[in-house]
Amino acid sequence: MRAPQKIRKQYTNNEYPLVIMRFEDGHEIKVYQNTGKEFDAWPGETIKLLAMYDPTSNDRELVESRKADDFADAGAASA
């Protein structure tokens, strides 16, 4: 049996001053407004999107929990 392969996906933040993508293993990726990031994730992994409105505060608002498979494929035109 083969180990699952990570999948390459992308996320674009057009709405919030800063979105923090939090992965199941605890690592985080910051995506500032009007930018995008490519990332590797496990198929079926749940990624939480946390908005930060005030960079001087640690307050985070959960915007969405999304499966890795539901993000756009990296290199594809954004929807």
Backbone as a printed PyTorch tensor [residue, N CA C, xyz], in Angstrom:
tensor([[[  0.8320,  -1.1880,   0.0000],
         [  0.0000,   0.0000,   0.0000],
         [  0.8760,   1.2510,   0.0000]],

        [[  0.5200,   2.2010,  -0.8530],
         [  1.3050,   3.4350,  -0.9350],
         [  0.7880,   4.4760,   0.0430]],

        [[  1.7060,   5.2500,   0.5680],
         [  1.3240,   6.3610,   1.4490],
         [  0.6420,   7.4320,   0.6060]],

        [[ -0.3070,   8.1500,   1.1760],
         [ -0.9690,   9.2030,   0.3970],
         [  0.0200,  10.2980,   0.0060]],

        [[ -0.2120,  10.8710,  -1.1330],
         [  0.6330,  11.9530,  -1.6330],
         [ -0.0090,  13.2840,  -1.2650]],

        [[  0.8350,  14.2440,  -0.8820],
         [  0.3070,  15.5840,  -0.6330],
         [ -0.1520,  16.1710,  -1.9650]],

        [[ -1.1290,  17.0620,  -1.8880],
         [ -1.6410,  17.7130,  -3.0870],
         [ -1.2910,  19.1970,  -3.0320]],

        [[ -1.0190,  19.7770,  -4.2000],
         [ -0.6290,  21.1830,  -4.3020],
         [ -1.8670,  22.0040,  -4.6090]],

        [[ -2.1990,  22.9320,  -3.7230],
         [ -3.4030,  23.7510,  -3.8650],
         [ -3.0500,  25.2240,  -3.7270]],

        [[ -4.0410,  26.0820,  -3.9570],
         [ -3.8040,  27.5060,  -3.7820],
         [ -5.0250,  28.1640,  -3.1590]],

        [[ -4.7660,  29.2890,  -2.5050],
         [ -5.8320,  30.0720,  -1.8730],
         [ -5.5500,  31.5390,  -2.1280]],

        [[ -6.5870,  32.2980,  -2.4800],
         [ -6.4700,  33.7330,  -2.6890],
         [ -7.3810,  34.4430,  -1.6980]],

        [[ -6.8370,  35.4310,  -1.0190],
         [ -7.5820,  36.2190,  -0.0310],
         [ -7.9250,  37.5740,  -0.6350]],

        [[ -9.1920,  37.7720,  -1.0020],
         [ -9.6290,  39.0570,  -1.5410],
         [-10.4970,  39.8410,  -0.5660]],

        [[-10.8240,  39.2290,   0.5950],
         [-11.8270,  39.8310,   1.4720],
         [-11.2980,  40.4360,   2.7560]],

        [[-10.3120,  39.8220,   3.3700],
         [ -9.9220,  40.1750,   4.7310],
         [ -8.5220,  40.7890,   4.7460]],

        [[ -8.2320,  41.6580,   5.7250],
         [ -6.8840,  42.2480,   5.8030],
         [ -5.8010,  41.1700,   5.9050]],

        [[ -6.1170,  40.0890,   6.6400],
         [ -5.1740,  38.9800,   6.7970],
         [ -5.9600,  37.7180,   7.0980]],

        [[ -5.6420,  36.6560,   6.3850],
         [ -6.2180,  35.3430,   6.6860],
         [ -5.0820,  34.4300,   7.1050]],

        [[ -5.2970,  33.6980,   8.1820],
         [ -4.3320,  32.6920,   8.6110],
         [ -4.9350,  31.3350,   8.3030]],

        [[ -4.2150,  30.5840,   7.4890],
         [ -4.6330,  29.2170,   7.1670],
         [ -4.0100,  28.3120,   8.2200]],

        [[ -4.8410,  27.6400,   9.0030],
         [ -4.3330,  26.7540,  10.0570],
         [ -4.5700,  25.3070,   9.6500]],

        [[ -3.4840,  24.5350,   9.6050],
         [ -3.5260,  23.1460,   9.1630],
         [ -3.6620,  22.2180,  10.3590]],

        [[ -4.0660,  20.9820,  10.0940],
         [ -4.2870,  20.0100,  11.1650],
         [ -3.0360,  19.7510,  11.9940]],

        [[ -1.8710,  19.8490,  11.3790],
         [ -0.6370,  19.5940,  12.1340],
         [ -0.1890,  20.8120,  12.9350]],

        [[ -0.9710,  21.9180,  12.8470],
         [ -0.6780,  23.0970,  13.6650],
         [  0.0800,  24.1950,  12.9520]],

        [[  0.6330,  23.9250,  11.7650],
         [  1.3620,  25.0070,  11.1150],
         [  0.3810,  25.9780,  10.4590]],

        [[  0.8500,  27.1990,  10.2600],
         [ -0.0030,  28.2580,   9.7510],
         [  0.6680,  28.9780,   8.5960]],

        [[ -0.1510,  29.4560,   7.6850],
         [  0.3240,  30.2750,   6.5680],
         [ -0.4740,  31.5660,   6.5850]],

        [[  0.2130,  32.7020,   6.5210],
         [ -0.4520,  34.0050,   6.4800],
         [ -0.6730,  34.4020,   5.0240]],

        [[ -1.8940,  34.8550,   4.7320],
         [ -2.2300,  35.3120,   3.3860],
         [ -2.8420,  36.7040,   3.5320]],

        [[ -2.0860,  37.7160,   3.0950],
         [ -2.5640,  39.0930,   3.2050],
         [ -3.5840,  39.3950,   2.1160]],

        [[ -4.3720,  40.4570,   2.3430],
         [ -5.4420,  40.8020,   1.4150],
         [ -4.8860,  41.0340,   0.0160]],

        [[ -5.6470,  40.5660,  -0.9870],
         [ -5.3260,  40.6950,  -2.4120],
         [ -4.0440,  39.9780,  -2.7980]],

        [[ -3.7020,  38.9260,  -2.0460],
         [ -2.5850,  38.0590,  -2.4230],
         [ -3.0610,  36.6180,  -2.3460]],

        [[ -2.2550,  35.7410,  -2.8500],
         [ -2.5670,  34.3210,  -2.8110],
         [ -1.3360,  33.5320,  -2.4300]],

        [[ -1.5610,  32.3050,  -2.0080],
         [ -0.4550,  31.4180,  -1.6430],
         [ -0.7330,  30.0300,  -2.1900]],

        [[  0.3340,  29.3570,  -2.5760],
         [  0.2460,  27.9380,  -2.9080],
         [  0.7180,  27.1590,  -1.6850]],

        [[  0.1550,  25.9800,  -1.4950],
         [  0.5100,  25.1820,  -0.3270],
         [  0.3080,  23.7110,  -0.6350]],

        [[  0.9560,  22.8720,   0.1690],
         [  0.7820,  21.4280,   0.0780],
         [ -0.0680,  20.9690,   1.2490]],

        [[ -0.9840,  20.0580,   0.9830],
         [ -1.8450,  19.5260,   2.0350],
         [ -2.1430,  18.0690,   1.7330]],

        [[ -2.5870,  17.3660,   2.7540],
         [ -2.9980,  15.9800,   2.5720],
         [ -4.4150,  15.9390,   2.0340]],

        [[ -4.7350,  15.0210,   1.1380],
         [ -6.1290,  14.8710,   0.6930],
         [ -7.0280,  14.6270,   1.9030]],

        [[ -8.1390,  15.3490,   1.9780],
         [ -9.0730,  15.1830,   3.0770],
         [ -8.7440,  15.9830,   4.3230]],

        [[ -7.5850,  16.6360,   4.3380],
         [ -7.2010,  17.4420,   5.4990],
         [ -8.1240,  18.6540,   5.6270]],

        [[ -8.5000,  18.9840,   6.8560],
         [ -9.3270,  20.1620,   7.1000],
         [ -8.4210,  21.3500,   7.3970]],

        [[ -8.6540,  22.4530,   6.6910],
         [ -7.8730,  23.6680,   6.8660],
         [ -8.8250,  24.7570,   7.3530]],

        [[ -8.4690,  25.3910,   8.4560],
         [ -9.2970,  26.4710,   8.9940],
         [ -8.7940,  27.8090,   8.4680]],

        [[ -9.7290,  28.6460,   8.0260],
         [ -9.3940,  29.9870,   7.5760],
         [ -9.8040,  30.9580,   8.6780]],

        [[ -8.8230,  31.6280,   9.2520],
         [ -9.0440,  32.5390,  10.3690],
         [ -8.7290,  33.9610,   9.9290]],

        [[ -9.6990,  34.8650,  10.0510],
         [ -9.4860,  36.2550,   9.6640],
         [ -8.9450,  37.0450,  10.8440]],

        [[ -7.9820,  37.9310,  10.5600],
         [ -7.4840,  38.8770,  11.5560],
         [ -7.7370,  40.2720,  11.0060]],

        [[ -8.4950,  41.0510,  11.7470],
         [ -8.8200,  42.4050,  11.3000],
         [ -7.8420,  43.4320,  11.8560]],

        [[ -7.2540,  43.1260,  12.9920],
         [ -6.3530,  44.0640,  13.6600],
         [ -5.0140,  43.3730,  13.8920]],

        [[ -3.9860,  43.7630,  13.1230],
         [ -2.6930,  43.0790,  13.2400],
         [ -2.0230,  43.2730,  14.6050]],

        [[ -2.4780,  44.2680,  15.3940],
         [ -1.8810,  44.4780,  16.7130],
         [ -2.5300,  43.5970,  17.7690]],

        [[ -3.5940,  42.8780,  17.3810],
         [ -4.3150,  42.0230,  18.3090],
         [ -4.1440,  40.5690,  17.8800]],

        [[ -4.3450,  39.6480,  18.8110],
         [ -4.3060,  38.2330,  18.4570],
         [ -5.6900,  37.6800,  18.1830]],

        [[ -6.7030,  38.5550,  18.1380],
         [ -8.0690,  38.0990,  17.8950],
         [ -8.1920,  37.5230,  16.4920]],

        [[ -8.7550,  36.3270,  16.4370],
         [ -8.9620,  35.6610,  15.1490],
         [-10.4050,  35.2190,  15.0740]],

        [[-10.9870,  35.3760,  13.8990],
         [-12.3700,  34.9590,  13.6930],
         [-12.3810,  33.8300,  12.6750]],

        [[-12.9870,  32.6900,  13.0490],
         [-13.0730,  31.5690,  12.1240],
         [-14.0290,  31.9460,  11.0000]],

        [[-13.5040,  31.9780,   9.7840],
         [-14.3060,  32.3270,   8.6210],
         [-14.8890,  31.0640,   8.0000]],

        [[-14.0570,  30.0240,   7.9260],
         [-14.4750,  28.8120,   7.2250],
         [-13.5350,  27.6710,   7.5800]],

        [[-14.0820,  26.4650,   7.6210],
         [-13.2690,  25.2510,   7.6490],
         [-13.5070,  24.5730,   6.3160]],

        [[-12.4350,  24.2670,   5.6100],
         [-12.5770,  23.7300,   4.2630],
         [-11.6240,  22.5580,   4.0800]],

        [[-12.0690,  21.5410,   3.3840],
         [-11.2100,  20.4060,   3.0690],
         [-10.1800,  20.8270,   2.0150]],

        [[ -8.9890,  20.2670,   2.1180],
         [ -7.9190,  20.5960,   1.1760],
         [ -8.3740,  20.3660,  -0.2650]],

        [[ -9.1610,  19.3060,  -0.4700],
         [ -9.6100,  18.9670,  -1.8280],
         [-10.4910,  20.0670,  -2.4360]],

        [[-11.0890,  20.9220,  -1.5940],
         [-12.0050,  21.9480,  -2.0840],
         [-11.3100,  23.2550,  -2.4930]],

        [[-10.0120,  23.3440,  -2.2790],
         [ -9.2670,  24.5140,  -2.7390],
         [ -8.9190,  24.3350,  -4.2150]],

        [[ -8.6650,  25.4420,  -4.8930],
         [ -8.2870,  25.3920,  -6.3070],
         [ -6.9150,  24.7220,  -6.4440]],

        [[ -6.7250,  23.9780,  -7.5110],
         [ -5.4200,  23.3830,  -7.7850],
         [ -4.4090,  24.4930,  -8.0430]],

        [[ -3.1890,  24.3220,  -7.5460],
         [ -2.1430,  25.2960,  -7.7720],
         [ -1.8430,  25.3840,  -9.2640]],

        [[ -1.6310,  26.6030,  -9.7280],
         [ -1.3180,  26.8060, -11.1270],
         [ -2.5690,  26.9640, -11.9970]],

        [[ -3.7450,  26.6600, -11.4340],
         [ -4.9970,  26.8120, -12.1910],
         [ -5.4650,  28.2590, -12.0670]],

        [[ -6.2590,  28.6960, -13.0150],
         [ -6.8280,  30.0450, -12.9350],
         [ -7.7420,  30.0990, -11.7210]],

        [[ -7.6570,  31.1920, -10.9620],
         [ -8.4930,  31.2850,  -9.7620],
         [ -9.9470,  31.5270, -10.1410]],

        [[-10.8260,  30.9750,  -9.3600],
         [-12.2610,  31.0470,  -9.6410],
         [-12.8160,  32.4090,  -9.2930]]])
